[in-house]
Amino acid sequence: MSHDRLADIGVVGLAVMGENLVLNMEGKGFTVACFNRTVVKVDAFMSGRGANKNIIGCHDLKELVQALSRPRKVMCMIKAGEAVDALMTALIPLLEPGDIIIDGGNSHYLDTSRRVLEAREHNILFVGTGISGGEEGALTGPSIMPGGATPAWESIRPIFQRICAVTPDGEPCCEWMGEGGAGHFVKMVHNGIEYGDMQLICEVYHLMKAGLGMSNEDMRAVFSRWNMGRLDSYLIEITADILGFRDEEGTYPLDVILDAAQQKGTGKWTVNVALDVGQPLTLIGEAVFARSLSALKDERLAASKVLAGPAPSGMDVLFEDLEQALYAAKIVSYAQGFQLLRAEAQEQGWALDHGKIARIWRGGCIIRSAFLKNIESAFSENPDLVNLLLDSFFSEAVVQAQTGWRRVVAAGAVSGIPMPTLSAALAFFDGYRAAVLPANLLQAQRDYFGAHTYERTDRPRGERFHTNWTGRGGATSSTSYEV
C-alpha cells in the first residue's frame, strides 16, 4: 500500500505487544510507522499481519523519524532497562524540540522519572506509560496509564484514548496519571495487586482440591457461578476457563503444569517501595514470597518426606465461606495497594486521582473487576479517603464476610493447607481495626537494649522518654529517627 501522508505515530519494537499495538492503532484509523532492531522482523511483519494496511515499515531509526508528522511521537515497546536508555541516546539527535518519546514497557518508575529530566535537557518530551491487558489487550484495547512530561498529553491523548479499552459506561480506560514516573508507578502497583489477586485465587483452588477433594469440573462450576456475582472479574473468568479446559486427548493441561511459579519483578518492586515508605503491603508481599517458595520445588519435595503435617481429618467448609474469604481478602489487597499509591505520591509530589485510577482499571487490564466501580465511587465521594476499608460500602462488606473468612483460614491452618495471602489479609484487617496493638512491649524492648526511647499514652505525641531498665544504663538515650 502506498503512503501519501506522514504517520501519526511510530512504534519501535515488534515483539507480540508492539505488533498488536501497531495493528490496534491502524485499525482505529491511524497511520503507523514501525521499526525493529532486527530488521527482518519488519519485513516479515509488513508481508504478513501488516500487509495492505496503513503501516510504514522502516529499516532504521532515521527513516522512522522522517516518516512521522510533527510533533513526532515515537513509542518504544522494548525490554525495560538499558535498552531504553540506548534507544533514547540514538533517538534524541534525530528529533526536534517538542517531539515525544513514549516508553510503553514495564520500566521502573524511578528510571522513568530520570528519563523525563534527561529528555527535557534536549527539549524532548518523555512519557512513561503503563499498559495492561496482555497481547489480547494490546490488539483489542488495553488499559493505558501514561505519565511524564505533561505537555505531551494533548498530542498523545487522541491516539491513546482511541486505542484503549472502555469501561462498561463507555469511558476511556486511559487518563493522564501525572508528572515523572507516575504512569509507570501506577502500572507497577496494578501488577502488585495482580500478584495478590492471582495468589488468593490459587489458595482457594488449593483448598478446594486438596482439602475438599473437588474435581476440576466441579471447581470450574463454582468459579463460573462466582463470576456472575460480586466476584465478577477477568481473573475469576479465566480461572473457570482453565479449570474446564481439556486438550485433544481429553485430559486437563492444568494437572500436568509444574507448580513452580515465575515472576518478572514488578511485584517485587511494589513490595520494595512499600518497605521504603513504611506501608504494610502484607498481602502482596506474601503473594511475591509464595511465588518464591513455589520455585523451591526440589527443596519442597525433599521437605515433604521429612516434615509431617496434620493427619487428614476431613474439612467442613461452605462454598459461601470461600466466596466471602476471597471477596474480603481481595478488598484488603486493593486497600493496601491504594494506600501505597497515596504514600508514594506524597513522597514524589504527585497528585494521583484514585477514582480515575480505579476507573481506567475497569476495562482492558488484568485486574479488571466489577467492584472497581465501587472503588471509583468511594474515592469520587471522598478523594481524601485514607483507606478503602473506611468507606461504608467496603467496611460493611468486610465486616459481613469476616465470619466465613475466619472459618476458611482456620480450616486451612487445621488441615495444613498454606494460605499466606488469605491469612495475611485477615491479620491486616484485625491489626488495622485494633485500637491497641502490642507495640508498647516492642518499644520497651527497643528502649531496654538500645535506649531508643518511647512515647507515652499519658503525654502528648512527640515527647520521648527513656527508662533505665537495668539500673546500669544511666539517663543517656539513643537519637530517635525513623527509617
Secondary structure, 3 states (H helix, E strand, C coil): CCCCCCECEEEECCCHHHHHHHHHHHHCCCCEEEECCCHHHHHHHHHCCCCCCCEEECCCHHHHHHCECCCCEEEECCCCCHHHHHHHHHHHHHCCCCCEEEECCCCCHHHHHHHHHHHHCCCCEEEEEEEECHHHHHHHCCEEEEEECHHHHHHHHHHHHHHCCECCCCCECECCCECCCHHHHHHHHHHHHHHHHHHHHHHHHHHHHHHCCCCHHHHHHHHHHHCCCCCCEHHHHHHHHHHHCCCCCCCCHHHHCCCCCCCCCHHHHHHHHHHHHCCCCHHHHHHHHHHHHHHCHHHHHHHHCCCCCCCCCCCCCCHHHHHHHHHHHHHHHHHHHHHHHHHHHHHHCCCCCHHHHHHHCCCCCCCCECCHHHHHHHHHHCCCCCCHHHCHHHHHHHHHHHHHHHHHHHHHHHHCCCCHHHHHHHHHHHHHCCCCCCHHHHHHHHHHHHCCCECCCCCCCCCCECCCCCCCCCCCCCCCCCC
